[in-house]
Amino acid sequence: MVGGAVRTRRLPRAERERQMMDAAVRVFGRQGYRGASMDEVAELAGVSKPLVYLYLKSKEDLFTACIRREARALTEAVRGGVGDAALPADRQLWEGLHAFFRYTAENPDGWAVLHVQARTHGEPFAAEVAAMRAELVVFVTQLIAVEARAAHRDPDLPEREVAGLAQALVGAAESLAAWANTTEGISARQAAATLMNFAWAGLGNLIAGRPWTPPPT
Amino acid sequence: MVGGAVRTRRLPRAERERQMMDAAVRVFGRQGYRGASMDEVAELAGVSKPLVYLYLKSKEDLFTACIRREARALTEAVRGGVGDAALPADRQLWEGLHAFFRYTAENPDGWAVLHVQARTHGEPFAAEVAAMRAELVVFVTQLIAVEARAAHRDPDLPEREVAGLAQALVGAAESLAAWANTTEGISARQAAATLMNFAWAGLGNLIAGRPWTPPPT
């Protein structure tokens, strides 16, 4: 028993840091940046406050580290979710969206840090999230562009046409995740299905070369 | 000439305030909340700094007043744009989106205040924008619900199914407006057409009772 307790105290540094970060994400996600206290983070992680400062320096550094960790995890979840490039386009999109909504549903505090808290507390934090978002937009743009260029047999389909669609998709997904996480009884699968229903047939028609035509000016 | 100059100085209070607010929206939109100075607002409005403080009290009050004015103007532009309820659903949606993107393109500083600055500087400002956004979501939800219920001959089509679609549409529109305003050569009409292409055929199929079906779990 004593040996076990000693092993618990002698966690490797990486593991100890992970516990502190888990606690920090939870506190920042729920209390916001200003409302969060280092005391609360230390208590939740089961360590002393000086240890939190020793490992993670300042509240600002800790918040930045949380944003970076959550951004990386979300991006990896989406990339991993999309899976096999040989799948049909709608299936790849479905898998990617489902992975996104699963991640945000299972990590509501992490999502709150990225979508609400990081944007609400000044430019340096907002810039961290903007970088992650830009990476996701590029990833989605590539997914759509590959399909659209293959369907049109046009390897030069303008990047900017596709980039607009990717912006719409990412914005819709962000909005739906925030809504699903604050609305009782909306599952990740339902949120992903809603977005596919909203977007796919439109995107699907576009990829097949059947655009919606605006009325004349 | 002297008479003209005197009349210029004796602008009615409402008109004088409008000039200061125009200047403030421009300064806040471009410099951000922290970067903006009351000196710059006063200079751009062509008035003395004490006069700005006399009319608009503090930088915080001035920023709040800017957010409220821009939120009201944007909401009115969209409501006004949708127009005749007798038009087909896709036409109403097109007109509303076109009005939204026209407004954000013609008022890039106002849009930056709402979409970026108000969200980046603490909860009270972010709450002002959240209230406007909630109003837009309700408006869009009603638009979609009327069409979907009519098409399904089901007056009780669940509000929450429609609310998810409205969240997706509003999120996509916000994202596209931010992209269009920071990307050379994207017109309001192009941004609105991109969103219709992305969303309409999907939404159109849904309204007609042809949902996209997810693969089995």
HADDOCK unambig.tbl for C-alpha pairs under 7 A between the chains (distance, minus, plus):
assign (segid A and resid 119 and name CA) (segid B and resid 119 and name CA) 6.35 0.50 0.50
assign (segid A and resid 119 and name CA) (segid B and resid 120 and name CA) 5.17 0.50 0.50
assign (segid A and resid 120 and name CA) (segid B and resid 119 and name CA) 5.18 0.50 0.50
assign (segid A and resid 120 and name CA) (segid B and resid 120 and name CA) 3.95 0.50 0.50
assign (segid A and resid 120 and name CA) (segid B and resid 121 and name CA) 5.41 0.50 0.50
assign (segid A and resid 120 and name CA) (segid B and resid 122 and name CA) 5.21 0.50 0.50
assign (segid A and resid 120 and name CA) (segid B and resid 123 and name CA) 6.87 0.50 0.50
assign (segid A and resid 121 and name CA) (segid B and resid 120 and name CA) 5.42 0.50 0.50
assign (segid A and resid 121 and name CA) (segid B and resid 121 and name CA) 5.49 0.50 0.50
assign (segid A and resid 121 and name CA) (segid B and resid 122 and name CA) 5.82 0.50 0.50
assign (segid A and resid 122 and name CA) (segid B and resid 120 and name CA) 5.21 0.50 0.50
assign (segid A and resid 122 and name CA) (segid B and resid 121 and name CA) 5.81 0.50 0.50
assign (segid A and resid 123 and name CA) (segid B and resid 120 and name CA) 6.88 0.50 0.50
assign (segid A and resid 164 and name CA) (segid B and resid 176 and name CA) 6.57 0.50 0.50
assign (segid A and resid 164 and name CA) (segid B and resid 194 and name CA) 6.63 0.50 0.50
assign (segid A and resid 165 and name CA) (segid B and resid 194 and name CA) 6.58 0.50 0.50
assign (segid A and resid 165 and name CA) (segid B and resid 198 and name CA) 6.41 0.50 0.50
assign (segid A and resid 167 and name CA) (segid B and resid 175 and name CA) 5.81 0.50 0.50
assign (segid A and resid 167 and name CA) (segid B and resid 176 and name CA) 5.76 0.50 0.50
assign (segid A and resid 168 and name CA) (segid B and resid 172 and name CA) 4.11 0.50 0.50
assign (segid A and resid 168 and name CA) (segid B and resid 173 and name CA) 6.67 0.50 0.50
assign (segid A and resid 168 and name CA) (segid B and resid 175 and name CA) 5.99 0.50 0.50
assign (segid A and resid 168 and name CA) (segid B and resid 176 and name CA) 5.70 0.50 0.50
assign (segid A and resid 168 and name CA) (segid B and resid 195 and name CA) 6.79 0.50 0.50
assign (segid A and resid 169 and name CA) (segid B and resid 172 and name CA) 6.24 0.50 0.50
assign (segid A and resid 171 and name CA) (segid B and resid 171 and name CA) 4.67 0.50 0.50
assign (segid A and resid 171 and name CA) (segid B and resid 172 and name CA) 4.42 0.50 0.50
assign (segid A and resid 171 and name CA) (segid B and resid 174 and name CA) 6.88 0.50 0.50
assign (segid A and resid 171 and name CA) (segid B and resid 175 and name CA) 4.88 0.50 0.50
assign (segid A and resid 172 and name CA) (segid B and resid 168 and name CA) 4.11 0.50 0.50
assign (segid A and resid 172 and name CA) (segid B and resid 169 and name CA) 6.24 0.50 0.50
assign (segid A and resid 172 and name CA) (segid B and resid 171 and name CA) 4.40 0.50 0.50
assign (segid A and resid 172 and name CA) (segid B and resid 172 and name CA) 4.40 0.50 0.50
assign (segid A and resid 173 and name CA) (segid B and resid 168 and name CA) 6.66 0.50 0.50
assign (segid A and resid 174 and name CA) (segid B and resid 171 and name CA) 6.87 0.50 0.50
assign (segid A and resid 175 and name CA) (segid B and resid 167 and name CA) 5.81 0.50 0.50
assign (segid A and resid 175 and name CA) (segid B and resid 168 and name CA) 5.98 0.50 0.50
assign (segid A and resid 175 and name CA) (segid B and resid 171 and name CA) 4.88 0.50 0.50
assign (segid A and resid 176 and name CA) (segid B and resid 164 and name CA) 6.57 0.50 0.50
assign (segid A and resid 176 and name CA) (segid B and resid 167 and name CA) 5.76 0.50 0.50
assign (segid A and resid 176 and name CA) (segid B and resid 168 and name CA) 5.70 0.50 0.50
assign (segid A and resid 193 and name CA) (segid B and resid 214 and name CA) 6.58 0.50 0.50
assign (segid A and resid 194 and name CA) (segid B and resid 164 and name CA) 6.63 0.50 0.50
assign (segid A and resid 194 and name CA) (segid B and resid 165 and name CA) 6.57 0.50 0.50
assign (segid A and resid 195 and name CA) (segid B and resid 168 and name CA) 6.79 0.50 0.50
assign (segid A and resid 196 and name CA) (segid B and resid 212 and name CA) 6.73 0.50 0.50
assign (segid A and resid 197 and name CA) (segid B and resid 202 and name CA) 5.72 0.50 0.50
assign (segid A and resid 197 and name CA) (segid B and resid 203 and name CA) 6.94 0.50 0.50
assign (segid A and resid 197 and name CA) (segid B and resid 206 and name CA) 6.81 0.50 0.50
assign (segid A and resid 197 and name CA) (segid B and resid 211 and name CA) 5.96 0.50 0.50
assign (segid A and resid 197 and name CA) (segid B and resid 212 and name CA) 5.17 0.50 0.50
assign (segid A and resid 198 and name CA) (segid B and resid 165 and name CA) 6.39 0.50 0.50
assign (segid A and resid 198 and name CA) (segid B and resid 199 and name CA) 5.77 0.50 0.50
assign (segid A and resid 198 and name CA) (segid B and resid 202 and name CA) 4.79 0.50 0.50
assign (segid A and resid 198 and name CA) (segid B and resid 203 and name CA) 5.16 0.50 0.50
assign (segid A and resid 199 and name CA) (segid B and resid 198 and name CA) 5.76 0.50 0.50
assign (segid A and resid 199 and name CA) (segid B and resid 199 and name CA) 5.07 0.50 0.50
assign (segid A and resid 199 and name CA) (segid B and resid 202 and name CA) 5.27 0.50 0.50
assign (segid A and resid 200 and name CA) (segid B and resid 202 and name CA) 5.88 0.50 0.50
assign (segid A and resid 201 and name CA) (segid B and resid 201 and name CA) 5.57 0.50 0.50
assign (segid A and resid 201 and name CA) (segid B and resid 202 and name CA) 4.22 0.50 0.50
assign (segid A and resid 202 and name CA) (segid B and resid 197 and name CA) 5.72 0.50 0.50
assign (segid A and resid 202 and name CA) (segid B and resid 198 and name CA) 4.76 0.50 0.50
assign (segid A and resid 202 and name CA) (segid B and resid 199 and name CA) 5.26 0.50 0.50
assign (segid A and resid 202 and name CA) (segid B and resid 200 and name CA) 5.89 0.50 0.50
assign (segid A and resid 202 and name CA) (segid B and resid 201 and name CA) 4.21 0.50 0.50
assign (segid A and resid 202 and name CA) (segid B and resid 202 and name CA) 4.55 0.50 0.50
assign (segid A and resid 203 and name CA) (segid B and resid 197 and name CA) 6.92 0.50 0.50
assign (segid A and resid 203 and name CA) (segid B and resid 198 and name CA) 5.13 0.50 0.50
assign (segid A and resid 206 and name CA) (segid B and resid 197 and name CA) 6.81 0.50 0.50
assign (segid A and resid 211 and name CA) (segid B and resid 197 and name CA) 5.97 0.50 0.50
assign (segid A and resid 212 and name CA) (segid B and resid 196 and name CA) 6.75 0.50 0.50
assign (segid A and resid 212 and name CA) (segid B and resid 197 and name CA) 5.18 0.50 0.50
assign (segid A and resid 214 and name CA) (segid B and resid 193 and name CA) 6.57 0.50 0.50
